[in-house]
């Protein structure tokens, strides 16, 4: 943040145009437009693939709460990951419907990269998630068709794996259930029939 500049406040987020997502990162307002369809498709597919086995326990171990674009208030920072998950032993009950934000750092976050958010997600938000003790992070890139899986270590993130294309993977912390990456990539999933076969 520029020296002498006033720290951003929640009122700055509320003043953004409809459809924009506002975050406060180290006292600076960061605003992002609604993502392109490839981004939205990848997030939608991940919600479908992870919620049933891990939130509902259908075909998987359960034990998680997974939320789409939750607003996280972590110290002075306000972050909105594309997806976030909490282990139920840390968050026994989900946030109540009237709660506007969550103050407990998640156990897992997923950011789907867009050209306009790539640098912020990678260089500014990942360090904040690490600072708050988030144990796992995924970066999904619909343009390069990659999934990067990170595990938190004391000093920094450790890149565990980079998966590409239409691989079927077991990606921690959700490695109990296979994830076919082909369904995440808009166009590829429809053209190849991956959405029906995985």
N, C-alpha and C positions, 0 to 999 in steps of 0.2 A: 504494500500500500504506500502511496506517495506520502512523503513527510508532510505533516500538517493537515492532511486530508481527514475529514470527519469520518469515523467508522460508520459503516452501513448499519441500518437498523431494519427491523421487520417491516416498518412502514415503507421502506424502499422496495421490498419484495411485493407488498400489497399494491404498490403504485404501477407495477409492470403491466403492459398490455395483456389482455385476455389471451390465453394460450401459451404464454411464456412461462418458463420455470426459473425461479430465482433461488439462488443459494448465497450464503455468506461464508466466504473462505478467508480466514485470517483478517476479518473486519472489512473485506472488500465484497461488494455486490457482484456476482457473476450471473448473468442472465443468458438463457439459451432458448431458442425458438423450438417449437414442436419438431420432433425428428422426422426424417424421411420414412417412406413406407418400409424400406429394408430393415431399418432400425426397429420400427414398431412390430414388424413381423417376427424378428428374432426374439424380442421380449415376449410377445404373445406365445410363441412356441415354447420358450423356456418356462413360462408360467404353467402351461399345460403339462409339460413333461415332468416338472418337479413337484407341483402341488399335490397331485393324487398320491404318489408314493410317499412323500415326505411330510406333507401337512395333514393329509387325510388317512394315511396308512393303507391306501388301496394299492396292492401290488408292491409294497415297499415297507420299510421299517417304521415310518411315521417319526414322531419326535421333534418336529419343527413347526414354527410359524413362518410362512413365507409371504411377504407383502410386496405389492407393486407400487413403486415410487413413494415409499413412505418418507415423510419429512422427519429428519433426525435433528434434534437439538443437542449438540455435543459440545459442552462448554459454550464458548461464544460463536462457534461455527454452526451453520445450518446447512445440511447436505440433503440432497434428494437423489439417492442411488436409483437406478432402474429397477433393481430388485434387491431385497435384503431378507435375511433369514435369521431367526433366533432359535437356539435349542431350547426345548421346553423346560429343561432343568434350570435354565437361567431366567426364562420368562414363562412361568407356569400358565399364565392366562394371556390371551392376546389383548392388545390395547382395546379399550371399550370404544364403541362406535362413535361416541362424541369427542373422543380425544383427537386433537388436531395434529399432534406430533408425538414422537417417541424420544425419550431421553436416555434409554439404555442402548449402548452401542450393540449392533448386531454381531452375530458370530460369522456371518458370511455376507458379502456384498457382490453384486454383479453390475458392472457398467458396460453398456453397449455403446461402442465408440461411433461417433459421427465425425465428419470432417470439422465441424464447428466446435466439438467438445473434446476431441481426442487429447489435446495437450493438457486441458484442465483435468480430465479424468485420470490421466496417467501421472502427471507431474505435480498436481496440486491436491487432488482428492485422495489418491493412494497413500501419501504420507500422513494425511489426517486420519484415515482409517487405521493405519498402523499405530499412530500415537494413541488412539482410543482402544487398542487391544483387539480389533477385529481379527479373527483367526485365519480366515480364508477370503480370497478375492478372485473374481473372474473378470477378465476383460474379453469381450466378444466383439469382433470386427466383422460386420456383414460384408464390407467391400473386399477385404482380403480373405474372408471366410476362415477366420481363425478363432480359437478359444485358447487364451492364456490362463493357466491355473497357478495361483500364488498361495503360498503358505507363510504365515507370519513367523518370523524368527526374532530374537530379542533386538537386534540392531537394524533389521530391514526386512523387506519381503524377499522370499526365495521363490524364484520361478521353478515350479515343479514340472510343468509340461506345457508344450505348445502343440495343440491339435489343429489339424487343417482339413479342409474339404468335407467329405462325407463320411469320415471315420466314425465308428461307433466306439465310444470311450467310457471309461469309468473315472470320473473326475471328482476328486475329493472337494468338499466333504460329502458329496452325494454319490460316492463310488459304489454303493450297494446296488444301484440300478444302472443299467447301461443307457447311455444317451447317444442317439444317432444324430450327428451334427448336420446331416443333409437337410433335415427339416427346418433348420434355422435360416437357411439362405433362400430368400424369396427368388423365385424363378427356377432355381435348381431343384427345390423340393417338388414343385409342380411339374416340371419337365421330366424328372426322373421317376416320379411316382414314390419318392421316399416317404412322403406324408402318409401314404397308405401302407407301406411295408414295414415301417419302424414304429 
